[in-house]
Amino acid sequence: MNLFSISGMRPGFIAQRFVSLVLLAMALLALGQNAFAASVLQQNLVDLIKESNAIMVGTVKKVTDGFTDQGVPYTEVTLNVSESILGATTKTYTFRQFGLLKPREVGGRTYLGTTPEGWPNWNKREHVLVFMSTPARLTGLQTTVGLNQGKLQWSDGRLMNSENNVGMFSNMKITATDLSKEQTAMLGAQQGKAISAEPFVALVRRAVKEDWIAKGVMRHEK
């Protein structure tokens, strides 16, 4: 991927942008399966919950972008948290994801390091359920588990990610016997459709609170 226009670039500027690319690679490696591997692997609900550092319902309050002190481009997102299911302890949650919102003029040249394809985009006032990965150890950058798969937009009482929820309930099993009728129907419904929000959030909430994955109540199906 060509991140900037080449002609006339100063050697120092090229070196700085090269460092940015190296830091991105290191950030992705630090995120492990939460980000880099998840960009090519289909994630089901077991994966989304298991790999999450924070799970929350909220509304996007602010979206900005810029460069870190190390020259790494980022998009900064602030959520107003209406419910924290896991991890988040404040009413707002701010994180930085790799990439700018749009190309930017830097030192007289156009920098093209925007949000990579397959990564979530963020818009002010959208209502979302997010499964957040652990921040990268070296850069602090963070994104959603499974990238696009870990950000579900909440609209008209239904949830949908940018992958149309494909694989959300594939190859997984829940042995709890007291699921609601709505949850049972949801788990057995045709893949690739919007999910009824309240039953889904209640399922995630209970799975986290009762530690279903560690206890094997929710697991990958062999």
Sequence and secondary structure as in RCSB ss.txt:
>XXXX:A:sequence
MNLFSISGMRPGFIAQRFVSLVLLAMALLALGQNAFAASVLQQNLVDLIKESNAIMVGTVKKVTDGFTDQGVPYT
EVTLNVSESILGATTKTYTFRQFGLLKPREVGGRTYLGTTPEGWPNWNKREHVLVFMSTPARLTGLQTTVGLNQG
KLQWSDGRLMNSENNVGMFSNMKITATDLSKEQTAMLGAQQGKAISAEPFVALVRRAVKEDWIAKGVMRHEK
>XXXX:A:secstr
   B  TT  HHHHHHHHHHHHHHHHHHHHHGGGTTGGGTS   HHHHHHT SEEEEEEEEEEEEEE TTS EEE
EEEEEEEEEEES  SSEEEEEEESBSS EEETTEEE  B  TTS    TT EEEEEE    TTT    BTTGGGG
EEEEETTEEEETTTTTTTTTTEEE  S   HHHHHHHHS SSS EEHHHHHHHHHHHHHTTHHHHTSEEE  
